[in-house]
Structure formats: structure tokens, C-alpha cells
Amino acid sequence: MRNGYAFAVLSAEEDRVRSTRPGERNNVLFWAAVRLGGLIAAEQISRSLVVGRLTDAARICGLGDLEIDGTLTSGISRGESKPHRSPRRIVDRATALKEIDRIERIICDRAWPGDQGRLTYLTLRSVVSLARTFGGPGELPLAVRRVAAEMGGHKNRARDGLQLARKGGWLRIVKDATSTRPAIYDLRVPPALAAQANIKSAAPVPVGGILNQAGPSHDAFRALGDIGLISLDHLDRRGDWLSRQDLSAETGIPMSTLYKHLSPRSPLVAQNLVETRPRSVRAVPTLSVEDLDRVAASLGTTGANERRLRGIAREYRALGRIDADGNWRDITTGQTLGDKPTWLGEVSSDAA
């Protein structure tokens, strides 16, 4: 029952309660409990988690346990009388994952020409992966650094990709970012495309492929570049020989650029990731993540993503968001919150 939006609300209310001054503490705690009570009633977050986290926050701001218990009980009860219902949120996980699959299929079946198109495409594939982690396409807390880690790129590149996705209508911002939480987005099909997928190929290209298996942040993709990554993933999803002309039409990559990236000396061909004929090309039938590991080792990019994550960890530590052991910290109070951003991996002082 993990809901990115509900956890973002809980974090924001915790911060508000912790920083409340005397004279306002009971009132602020009560309305925090009301808001979260609605989410409890909608089964988007557990009661025990809400009570535990708000109790700790209220103790920090100076309230006693007797006051806290009474205020939380009355506030949650009031909130539970009006369950939170968002028309954007799909509560059933199976239905949510089907919707993510539908959106991904439309993304994959479109051509994405130009540098901006390719950046939008890779950003959306990364957001789709995060949507599966968070449990649905609605109300996604998308920190720029988190998206950058998923993409295997710099935060400025992730920021540009998110802006392009918003401009294209694929992402709709629900709540602006604050000092305590990232911006909240909905992932959706743009209204102009909602009735049709605008498929460039003769038949829909299967969803899946090496990009889903390895993730956009795999070290080998740093050596292959955007065009190599998109070409390889598309060919892998196609699963058979494809003419260069069709590959160009389906991906939006110009023919002249494809010829360069499919030449005998290119990483795709030289590293035995694709097979070529005079007029057609295909991904090797046995393509796997182990092949990408081999390519990363051969081209000297092994460990690139780990170094990138360590850089993010150092930046988070400099901002006061994590402590020396990699635990989240409250930037207002300096309190260690006791859980780690697992996507950063091991971010202790020695590792960073």
C-alpha cells in the first residue's frame, strides 16, 4: 500500500508539525491528522505509520503524549469521515500497472525525432520505471535528482527532459515543489493523442526490450549514447531483421545518423550487440544485460553510474538532506529520520 502522494503529504505534515511554535501546536497537529485521516480511510497509507510519525514530530515541537493522543484521535476520526478521493489515483495496483503499460506502449510506438525528442523519450521511459516503483501513473513525487539517477544522466539533463515532457503534455504538475518535498506529477497520454497512438510502424512494437531489463542508467549506455541506446532497444523489441529505412521512420533518427551508428566500427556493431546485412539490421537474438556488462567493461564505462550516484550523495550531504551514514535528515531540525534513499546505494562517508 505504497502511495507516493500519500507519503509526500505525510512528510510535509511532519515538517509542519515539527516547526510549529507554541500556541499553534495543537491546531496544526489536529489539521495534519485530519488531512492524513482522509488518506487512511482511502487506504492510501497505514494508520500506524501516520500515528507514529506525527507523534514523533509533535514531541519534537514540545507537545506531551496526553495532548498528542487526544489530538491525533479526534483529527484522524474527522478525516476518516471524508476519505480522500482523487480522480487521478488508481487505487488498485493491477489496474494502475495496466495503465502504465498502456502509456508506455504509446510512448514506444511513436517516433521521437531530434535531440529534444530523444531526450523526451528517455525521460518518459525513466518516469515510467519510477511510476512502477511508486505503484501508479498518478501523483508521482519526481525529484530532479531522482529522475537523473534513473536516467543515468546529469540533473540539468533530467530537468530539461521533465520540462519537455510537461510541454508535450505527457506530465502534468499536480503540486509545485517545496523546501520539504519534490514536485508531484501525473503521467498521462497527452489529450491530443488520447484517442490514438500515432503508431509509425506497420504493427505495434512490443513493450519491453533491453532498456526495461537493464534500466536507462546502465553503464554501457553511457558509451552507446542516446542514439545507440534507442536504436538497440527498438531493435531488441522488434526481435527480427528491420530495414534501416523502417528503423529511421519508427525511431525518428535520420538515416545518415543511423548509418554512422551502425557502421562496422560503431560500438553497436563492434561490440556484437547488433547484426547487419546490406539493407537491414537486428539486435543479436541472445541480447542480455550480461552483454551490456561486457560492453561497459570493454569501453571503460564500468562504475560510471556508481560514481554519478556518489556525486548525488555528496550533493545531498552538502545540502543537509542526508547524514554521514546515508540516512535522510530533516533540513529544518537536523534530526535523522532513520531511513535511507535506497536508490543511492551505499552512500557512507567512505563510499562518497
N, C-alpha and C positions, 0 to 999 in steps of 0.2 A: 504494500500500500504506500509506495513512494510517489509523491507528487511534488514536482519541482516548485510549482507555485505555492503550495501549502508550506513547504519548508522555507521558502523565501519570506512568506508572511510571518512565520514563527521567528525567524532570525530578526526581522525588522521590529517586531513587537518586543522581543527580548531586549534589543538595543534601546528601545524607547523606555522600557520599564527601568532598566539599569541606570539610565542617565536622568531619571526624574528627580526633581527637587522635593524637599519636604513641603507638605501642604497639598501636593498634587498626586502623591504616590498611589493612594487607594483608587482614585478616579482613573488614572492611567492604567493601572493593573486591571481594573474592572472591565474597561472597554477593550483591552487586549484579550481578555478572557472571552468577552462577547464575540469578538471577531473570529477567534480560533474555535469557539464553540460551534459556530456555523460550519466550519470545515470538519470538525469532529463528527457532527451529525451527518455530513455528506460523505463520511468515510474516506476523507482525503488525508487524514492524519490521525494518529492514535491519541486518545485522551491521556494515557500515562506519560507520553512524551511531552505533551503540552504542559501538563501539571508540573512535571519535573523541571522542565526548562524555565517556565515562568516563576516557579518557586525559587530557583537559584537566582534568577535575575532580581526578584523582589527582595531577597535577603541582602543582595549587594547594595540596593538603594536604601536599605535601612528598615524595612518592614519586619515585624515579628511574625512568627509562624502562625499564631492565632488569627491575626489580621489577614495574613495571606490565604489561609484555608477558607475563611469565610468569604473573602472577595472572589477567589477563584471559583468556589462552588456556585455562588449566585451569578457570576458573569458567564460561566460556561453553560449553566442551565438556561440563561436567557438566550445565548447564542444558539443553543441546540433547538430552540423553538422555531428558529428560522434557518434551516440548512442552507448552506452556500450552494447555489446552483449557477454554474457558468455555462452558457450555451456553447462555449468553445471547448469545454473539457469533456473528453470521453472517459468515463469512469472505468468501463470495462476494458481490461488490458488487451484482450484478444481483438476487440473492435478497434482499439487505438492502434495496435500494431498493423492491422489490415489497412487502416487509413494511412499510416506511414508508408507501407508498401505501395499503396496507390499513388501517393505523392512522388515517391522515388521512381516509380515506373515512368511517370510523366516527365520527370527531370531527365531520366536516362534516355528517353525516346525523342528528345529534342536535340537539334544542332545548336552548338554554343560558339559561334564564330568570334574571332578577335581575342585579344588579351583579356579584355573585360569579361567577355563571355566565358572564357575558360576559368577565370578566377571566380566568377559567379557559380559556375558548375561545381568546382571543387569545394567551394564554401558550402553550397547546399548539400553536397554528399556528406560533408563533415557534420552539418547540422542534423541531417537525417540520422547519422550514427548517434549523436547526442540525444536525439528525440527517443531513440530506442532505449538508451540508458535511463532517461527520465520517465519513460513509460507512456509517452503520447506526444502528438504534434502540437498540443496547445500549452500555453503558459510556460514556456521554456526559459529558464534563467541562463542567459548566454553572456557570460563574461568574455570580453575580447581575448584575454589570455587563455581562457579555456578553449575557445574556438581555435586559437593559434596553435595550441598544443595538439588538438585533434587533427588539424591540417598539416602539422609539421612545418609551420612557417612562422614568420615574424608577426608580432602583434599588429603592426601597421598594415600588413597584408590582410590579416584577418579582419581588421576594422574596415578596410576598403571593400572586402568581399561582402561583409554584412551590409554595408551601405548600398552596394549594387543589388544585393538580394532584396533589400527593402524597396529600392527604386523600381525593381521589376515586379513588385507585388507578391513575391514569394514569402517574405517575412513581414509581419505586421506587429509593430511595437504596442504592447499592452500597458506596460508601466515603464517610465523612464528610470534610468539608473540613479541610485542614491549613494551616499557615502558608505552605506552598510550592505547593499546588495546590487547585483548587476541588473541591467535592463531585462524585462520579461517580454518574450516574443511569442507569437503564434506562427507556426509553419503551415503554409497553405498553398493551394494552387491559385495563381492569380485569377481574379474574376473573369478576365478576358479569355482565359484558357480553360475555365471550369467545365465547359461543355464538350471540349475536345482536346486531345493530347498533342495535336500538331506533329504527328509522327513523320519523320523524314524517310524512314526506311520502308521497304515493302511489307515488312511484318514487325511487330513489336520486338525489341531486343530484350532478352531475358534479364531480369534484375539479378544481381549477384556479382560474380566476377572477382578478379584478384584484388580490386580496390576494397571490396567488402571484406574479403578474407584477411588482408594484411592491414587495412586502415591507411588513410592518406599520409600518416606520419611515418610510415616505414622508411628506414634509412636508404633503401635502394631508390626510392622515388626522388630523393634529392639529386641523385646522379642522372636520372632519366628526364627530369624536368616535367613541366605541366603537359607538354605535347606528347612526350613519351609515355607518361602515366595514362593520359586519356586514351591514347591510341591502343596501348596494351590492354587496358581494362575493357575497352569496347570490343576488341578482337577476342578477348577471353570470353566475354559474354555472348558474342556471336557464335563461337565454337566451331567455325568452319572457315574455309577459304573465302576471302572477300576482296573484290577488286579495289584498287586504290581509289578509283573514282567514287565508288559507293562509300568507302571509308571516309573520304573527304566530305561527301554530301551528308552523311549521318552524324559526323562529329563537328562539322563546321571548320575543319582545319584545311587550309589551302593545299592544293595538290603539290605546289612547289615546296612547301614546308614539309609535307609528308615524305616526298622523295628524299629530302635531306635526312629526315629522322628514320628512314627505312633503308638507308644506304648500307653497303657491306661493313663499313667502319663505325656505324652508329651503335650505341650501347644495346639497343633492342636486338639488332642482328648479331653483332659481335659477341654478345653475352648469351646467345642462343635462347632468347626469350620469344622470338618470333621466327617463322619460316617464310621465305619469299619465293615467288615464282615471277616470271617476267611481267605479268599483269595483275597478280594477286598476292595476298599475304594472309597469314593466320598466326594466332598465338600457338605456341607449342602445346599439343594436346595434354601434356602432363604438367603444365604450369602450376607451380605451388609456391607457398610462402618460403619454402626452403630454397627455391631458385632465387628469390629476391635476397635472401640472406647471403647467398653465394655472390650475387652481383654486388651487394654493398661491400662485402669483404674485398672483392676484386678491384672495385673502383675507389676504395678508400673512404667510403662514407659510413662505415660501421661506427655506431656510437654517436652519430650526428644528432639524433633526436634526444638521446640522453643528455647530451651537452646543452641542447636547447631547453630542456626541462629544468636543468640545473640553473640556467640563466634566469628562467622564470622564478624559480625558488629564491634565488638571490634577490631578485627584484621584490618579491613578496616580503622577504625578510627585511629589506631596507624600508619598505612601506609600513612595517609593523604588523603585517597580516598573518605571519606565521612566526613561531619561535625557533630556537636553535635546533629543536628536535623535529621540526616539521609540523607541529600542531597549529591549528587555526588559533589566532589571538583576536580578542576584541580590541579594535583600534582605539576605542573610547576609554576603556578602563584598563587595558593591558592584560586582562585576565586570559589565561589559557583555557580554550574551550574543550580540549580533550579529544578532539578527533582530527584526523589528517586528511588533506586533499589527496586521495589515493592516486589520482591520475598523475600527480607529480612524481610518484615513485618514492624512492628513498632520498630525502632532502635534508639529512642531518648536516651539521657543520662540516664534518669530514668529507661528505659526498659533494657538498656545494662548493 
